[in-house]
């Protein structure tokens, strides 16, 4: 699957409409970000069941501000609309593969229980 460009126009619907999303926060002036992009794109191609999206922090600073992104490159792993892991700084393909493996195996039952409890409060 191709990497999706995430913007303020499509970020929320992408997170809400997909169970597993990995977000790369980057900027065009960030050399480590540019070095990481092919690694991110290769991971996207190898994991077509996951949505890989890139947020240009220069073009859409509101998204980075919301997630308090203070350093780039930065990765945010989201499963079932919950951020479950962040990674800041340069990483290689083996480290990214390990993060993906960990995220796939992550028990999300506590998150689901939290969502159920929140839904019951609203009734």
C-alpha positions as CSV (number, residue, x, y, z in Angstrom):
1,X,0.0,0.0,0.0
2,X,1.2,3.5,-0.8
3,X,2.0,5.9,2.0
4,X,-0.9,8.4,2.6
5,X,-0.3,12.1,3.0
6,X,-2.1,13.0,6.2
7,X,-3.4,16.5,6.6
8,X,-5.8,18.3,8.8
9,X,-8.5,17.5,6.2
10,X,-8.1,13.7,6.4
11,X,-6.2,12.8,9.6
12,X,-9.2,12.2,11.9
13,X,-11.1,10.1,9.3
14,X,-8.0,8.1,8.6
15,X,-7.5,7.3,12.3
16,X,-11.2,6.6,12.9
17,X,-11.6,4.5,9.7
18,X,-8.6,2.2,10.2
19,X,-7.7,-0.2,13.0
20,X,-3.9,0.2,12.6
21,X,-2.1,3.4,11.5
22,X,1.5,4.3,11.7
23,X,2.2,8.1,11.4
24,X,5.6,9.6,10.4
25,X,6.0,13.2,11.4
26,X,8.5,14.9,9.2
27,X,9.5,18.2,7.5
28,X,11.1,18.9,4.2
29,X,14.1,20.6,5.8
30,X,14.8,17.6,8.1
31,X,17.6,15.5,6.6
32,X,17.1,12.5,9.0
33,X,13.5,12.6,7.9
34,X,14.4,12.4,4.3
35,X,16.8,9.5,5.0
36,X,14.0,7.7,6.9
37,X,11.3,8.1,4.2
38,X,12.4,5.1,2.0
39,X,12.5,2.9,5.1
40,X,9.0,4.0,5.9
41,X,7.8,3.5,2.4
42,X,9.3,0.0,2.3
43,X,7.6,-0.9,5.5
44,X,4.3,0.3,4.0
45,X,4.8,-1.9,1.0
46,X,5.6,-4.9,3.2
47,X,2.6,-4.4,5.5
48,X,-0.4,-3.7,3.3
49,X,-2.8,-4.3,6.1
50,X,-1.5,-1.2,8.0
51,X,-2.1,2.4,6.9
52,X,1.1,4.3,6.8
53,X,0.7,8.1,6.8
54,X,3.1,11.0,6.7
55,X,2.4,14.4,8.3
56,X,4.4,17.3,7.1
57,X,4.8,19.3,10.3
58,X,5.5,22.5,8.2
59,X,2.3,22.2,6.1
60,X,0.0,20.9,8.9
61,X,1.5,22.1,12.2
62,X,-1.8,21.7,14.1
63,X,-1.5,17.9,14.0
64,X,2.1,17.9,15.4
65,X,1.0,20.4,18.0
66,X,-1.9,18.2,19.0
67,X,0.4,15.3,19.6
68,X,3.0,17.5,21.2
69,X,5.6,16.5,18.5
70,X,8.8,18.3,19.7
71,X,11.3,16.4,17.6
72,X,11.3,14.9,14.1
73,X,11.5,12.4,12.7
74,X,8.9,11.0,14.9
75,X,6.6,8.0,14.6
76,X,3.2,7.4,16.3
77,X,1.7,4.0,16.3
78,X,-2.1,4.0,16.6
79,X,-4.3,0.9,17.0
80,X,-8.0,1.1,17.5
81,X,-7.8,4.9,17.6
82,X,-5.3,4.8,20.6
83,X,-1.7,5.9,20.4
84,X,0.2,2.9,21.7
85,X,3.8,3.8,20.9
86,X,5.9,6.8,20.0
87,X,9.5,6.8,18.6
88,X,11.6,9.9,18.1
89,X,14.7,10.2,16.1
90,X,16.3,8.2,13.4
91,X,15.7,4.4,13.3
92,X,16.6,1.8,10.7
93,X,14.4,-0.8,9.0
94,X,15.1,-3.5,11.7
95,X,14.0,-1.3,14.5
96,X,10.9,-0.2,12.6
97,X,10.1,-3.9,11.9
98,X,10.4,-4.7,15.6
99,X,8.0,-1.8,16.5
100,X,5.5,-3.1,13.9
101,X,5.8,-6.7,15.3
102,X,5.3,-5.4,18.8
103,X,2.3,-3.3,17.8
104,X,0.7,-6.3,16.0
105,X,1.1,-8.5,19.1
106,X,-0.1,-5.8,21.6
107,X,-3.1,-6.9,23.7
108,X,-5.6,-4.2,23.1
109,X,-8.2,-5.5,25.6
110,X,-7.5,-2.7,28.1
111,X,-8.1,-0.1,25.4
112,X,-11.4,-1.8,24.4
113,X,-12.5,-1.9,28.0
114,X,-11.8,1.8,28.4
115,X,-13.8,2.6,25.3
116,X,-16.7,0.5,26.7
117,X,-16.6,2.2,30.1
118,X,-16.6,5.6,28.4
119,X,-19.5,4.6,26.2
120,X,-21.5,3.5,29.3
121,X,-20.9,6.8,31.0
122,X,-22.6,8.6,28.1
123,X,-25.8,6.6,28.5
